[in-house]
Amino acid sequence: MRTTGRVHRPSLSRVDRATRSAPGFALVCVTVAAILTGCSMREATCGGGEYPVMTIGGTGSACVPDDEEPPAGYTRYPEGKVPEHVGDEWDTYWQTRTVDKDGNIVEVPDGE
């Protein structure tokens, strides 16, 4: 009888390969999802179907449904200067400025 030093190992079945690669696939999916949603992690100023408005003469703000006009004492932000996310360029800008009753952008005195 002839013997060799080889050990016969059966090949992995398709089921075994799928079972082994499932955790790896799940990890890849989670990583891709985290990368793709990274930009959306910032808090939006308003929810879907709403737009931001500001108080006239103050630094307050609110969100109004798209199909409604701003309530009394509020106005729309000037075009091109609308904050979209908390802490973005325009959100920071409007913390020290407001619009007066004539629609002019003015500095807000400290403490208002």
Phi, psi and omega in degrees: 000138183260134178237152177234167180274007182277145175248129180275121176244128179293145179291155179291138176283167180300323180296317180297318180296318180295321180293321180291324185271350181300313178297322178295318179296318179298319179297318177297317180298317180296318180296314179297317179298319179296320180293314183292329181263004181304320181288333183274004180286343178289142182282124179290148178297315179227162178278176178299139179082010180228161174226152181278145174229160181236156177286145177281122179084005180214181182257011179287160178212166179204174176242137183235139176304144183307328184268011180239156175273159177299144178290168179304136180089356179239158176215162176288152174291149177300145181305134180084357182233035184265123176291137179250328180227149177300127178086000179286179184308312184283329175298316178293317180303314185283358176288339181239006181224163176209182176247131179277181184296342179265000179090009178274141176281126181228153175289146178262129176301150179305141176088004179256000000 
